[in-house]
Structures are given as structure tokens and as C-alpha cells.
């Protein structure tokens, strides 16, 4: 059973979802962009301490509240740590009014047939039980589309929904994220195939099941409008996918009903070297811009 207040906020609130879920492979790059170079840590434990400090600084900033940030996607280690003296999911919801989500995938398999599927997720049921107990509302899992391969995209989407059913069985809302790589030559064609496959899978869901979709900002504005309005879709959110914040916001504003779920575009311009006042001002500016693009449609 999902939290009704949280579901209402995610389904119909004005704002966006912050992606604070950088994992092992992407953490060094995220820290580097934040001004923390690899010589600042000597092992994974120290690296994760530093990325948690960055996330905690964001979450505790005065600008980071449920007035504009509907939810935040956490890495598993963030879920298991404290922010402001409380377990991170509880801090987000109780102190900030931000709905907590959890990244559950374990990274990508090698490219095959134009896509990169998710690696197996061992002990997923145990993780989902732990997430529910910790106050997590939903989950996120990412796979990648690198070419307009009909069979590859069909397999990619089928895997997402298969695991999504397992997540729904634990009373959590899955964010299904088949990311289309922004640099591929046949991006528009891949997005048309993706639209078809997502619609097939959504139409096969029972009437009482809802999922969320996290999609690359499309080449054709409002391509995903029927997904936004689909009765089995709680919300469609967009990833920034390597676009700058300005480019991502411009594309987002062209897609009615789609809101942001940005990672790099959110933290762009933030630095460990900034004073708290400078950091808070930079984050507030980013949040204001992403919020405006999210509600523009």
C-alpha cells in the first residue's frame, strides 16, 4: 500500500524530482564536477563519505524543499545513512516534504542488439523490503538504448516492466527508465519505437497498477503526451542525459505535463569550495530554473 499523501504529491504536485543517486561508476565524475578530485580520497569508503556529504549539503539547503522539489532519488548507501540526524528518507519527507525514491539497479550489461540491459539484481526482494521499512515510496532503474533497434528496444522495455511488476508487488512505485542516448544519429527513430513499446506494456497492466516513466527529452516535442495521460502512469519525468541545464530546461518546457528528474543539470555549478551562502544561492537558482521549466507546460 503506497503512502497516499506522497502519491498525491507525486501525481499532481508542481515541481520536479531530484536525482541524487550517482552510484559507484559515476561517483568519481560527480565528485570531480563538484570540485573534489580523486586525490581527495584513497578508497571507496572515503569516496562514498564525500558524495554523501555533497548530497546531505543539497538536502539541507534552505532551497531544497517540497515547495519545488517533489521527490529525490537516493543511492542505496544514502538510504542507509543519516542526514541532519535522521535516516535520509525520513529527513527528506518529515523535514523537507520531499518524497524519497531508491535506485535499485546494479548497472548495465554490455551492449547487445543496440541496447544495454540491466545487470541481474540479486536479492532485490530483500532490498525492496528494506526500502519499504525505511520509508521509501518508489524505486528507479535505468537501462540504455543506443540504436533504433526494434527488437532491442522491445527487450529493454520488457525487462523494465518485468522487474517493475516485482517492485509493485512490494507496494512501491517503480520509475521505469529506458534512457535513449542523446548523441545517437537515429535518436528520433529510437524514440518512436520506444513510444510504441512503452504503450504496449502499459496497456497490459492491470487497471489498478501505476508506474512512473523517466525518459530522455525527445526530438519531437510532446512525443510522449499520450503516456503523460495514460491511466497507468503516475507521472512522466525527464532525465537531462548530458544536456546542459539550459538545453535540458528548454527542451523540457516544450513537453506538456513532463517534469524534470535531473542529476548533472541540477548540480551544475555547485562546488565543494563554495561558502554555504554561495552554495545555497547557486542551488536555489538551479532549482528555480528547473521548477520553471517543469511547470511551463
N, C-alpha and C positions, 0 to 999 in steps of 0.2 A: 504494500500500500504506500503510494507516494505521499509526501507532505503536501497537503492541499494549498497552503499559503505559498509554499515555494513553487508549486506547479502553476498557480495563478500568476505569480510574478514572472516566471519564465515565459509562459504562454502569451501574456498580453502586456507586460511591462514595457516602458520606454527605456531604452538603454542598450547595452551590449555585454558580451561575455568576454572576460579577460582570460587569455591563455597563458597560464603561469606554470606550464607543465614540461619545460625543457628536461630531457632525460639524459642519460649518460653520454650518448653520442653527440648531442647538441649543446651540452652544458659548457664545454670549453669555449665554443664560439659565442654563446650568450654572455659568458663572463667577459670575454675579450671585448665585445661591443660595449659592455658596462665599464670598461676600463680596468679590469682585473686580468692581468696577463698570467700565462701559465707558470711563470717563475714565482707566483704568489702562493702556490700550493705544491706539495710534494707527493700527495697521494689522493685517491678518490675521496676518502673521508674528509680531508681538508677542502677539496673542491666542492663537495656537497654542502659543507658548512657555509661556504662563501655564497653559493647560489641560494641557499635558504635565507641567508642574511639579506640578499637582494630582494627576494620575494616578500620577506617579512617587512622590509622597509616600504615596499609598494603597498602592501595590505594595511599598514599602519599609517600611511599618509592621510592627512585630512581630506584629500580629494577622492580617495578610494572608498566610496560609499555606495549603497544600494540605490541612491537617487539617480545615478547614471550607469553604474556597473551592476547588471542584473545577476551575474554569476562569475565564478572563477574556476578554471580547470587546474587541478593540482597534480603534481607528480606524487607517486606513492610515498616517497620519503617525506614530502611536505605534509601529507595527510597524517603521517606518524609523528610529526614534530609539533611543537607549540609555537604560537605567535601571540605575543602580548600576554603570556602566562596562561593561555588556554590552548587546548588542542586546535590545530589550524582550522578544521571545518567548523567547529563551534565558534571560534573567534570571528570567522567570516560572516556567519549567519547572525549570531547573537550581538556582536559588536558593530558590524558594518551593514547588515541587511543584505549580504551578498550570498547567493545560493552556491554551495560547493559541489563541484564535479571532480571526478577522478579519471586520469588517463590510465587505461588498463592494458593497452597493447604492449608487446615486448619487442617492438621494432619490426623491420621489414625483411622479408626473404629476398633472395636475388631476383633480378628482373627475368621474367619469362612471359612470352606472348604479349609483350608491350605493357605489362603491369608488374608492380611489386606488391604481392600479397603480404598479409601479416604473418609473422612467425607464429608458431603454436604458442598458446598462452597457458602454460601449465598451472594447475592449482587455481584456475580462475574462480571456481565456485567459492573456495576459501577466501580469496581476496574480496569477492563481492559481499560475502557475509560480514567480513571485517569492515568493509566500507559502509554498509548499512548501519552497523553498530556505531561507527564513528560519526554518523550524521551526514553522510554523502547522499546527494539527491540523484545524481546521474553519473554516467561514465562517458569517456571518449576513446575512440580507437581509430587509428589512421592507417590507410593503405594508399598506394600511389598509382596513378595512371600516366604512362609515359608515351602512349601512342593510341591512335584511334582504331584499336583492335576490338571488334565486336565481341569475339569470344573471350578475350582477355578481360574486358570491362564487365561482361556478364559474370565471369568467375569472381572478379573483385567484389562486385556488389553482392553477389550471393553469399560470399564469405562474411561480409559485413552483417548481413541480415541474419545469417545463421547464428553468429555469436550474439547479435542483438537480441534474439529470442531467449538465449540463455540469461542475458542480463535482465531482460524484462521479467523473467521467472523469479528474480530476487527482489522485485519491486523497485528497480532502478530504471531510469530513463536513459537509453543509450543514445549518444551522439555518434551518428554514422558518418565517417569522414573518408570518402574516396577522393583524395586530392588529385586534381589534374595539374601536372607540371606546367608552369606558366610559360616556359621557354620552348615548348614543342611546336613544330610547324603546323601540325594538324589539331591544334587545341580546340578550335571551334567544332570540328567534326567529332572529336572525342567527347565534347560536352553534349552534343546531340545524342550520341549513343548512350552516354551516362544518364541523360534525362529519361530515355526510353526504359533503361534497365531499372532505374530507381522507381519509376512509375509502376512497372510490373511487380516489383517486390512489395511496394506499399499497398497495391490493390489486393495482394494476397494476405495481408494482415487481418486478424480479427478486428471487428469494429471497435472494440474497447481497448485496443493497444495503440499507444502513441510512441513515436520515436522523434528524435531531432536529426537534422541533416547539417553537416558542416562541409561547405562546398567552395571550390575555387571561384573567384569572381569571374563570371563568364564573358566571352567576347560579345555575345548578343545580350544587350540589356533586357532584363525581365524574362530571360530564358526559363527560369525556374519558378515563374509565377504560379503555375498550377500546383507545384509542390508546396509553395507557401500556403496555398488554400486547401491542400489535401486534408481530409478529416483525420488521417492517421499521423499527421505531422504536427508536433507541438510547436516547433519553431525551426526556421531555416537561418543558419548563421554562416558567415563567410570568413574564410581564412585569408590572411594577407599574402601568403605564398611567396614572399620575396619581393613583392611590390613595396616601394617606399610608402610611408604613411599618406602622403599627399595623393599618390596614384591610387592606393587602395581606397582611400576615402572618396575620391572622385568616382571610381567605378562602383563603389557601394551605393552612393547616392542615386545611381541610375537604376537600382534594383529594388522595386517597391516591396516592402514587407520583409526584406532581408536585413539582418543586423550583423554587426561585426563580432568576430571572435578572433582578435588579433593577438599575436605574440610579439614578433620583432617590431611590427609597426606601433605597438603600444609602448615598448621600452626604448624605442629610438630616441636618442638624445639624453637618456638617463646615464649618470656616471657615478661610480663609487667616490670619485673625488669631489663631487658637488657637496656644498653645505646642505643642511636639511632644508633651509629656505629655498635654495636653488633647485634642489631635487623636487620638492613639493610643487614649486611653480612650473617646472618642466612637465611633471606628471599631470598636473591639473590642465595644462594646455593640451597635452595629448588626449586626455580623457574628454575634454570639451569638444575637440575636433572629431574624435571617433563617435562620440554621442550624437553630434550634429549630423554626421553622415548616416548614422544608423536610424535616425528618426526622419530623415529627409524624405523618404518615400512614403 
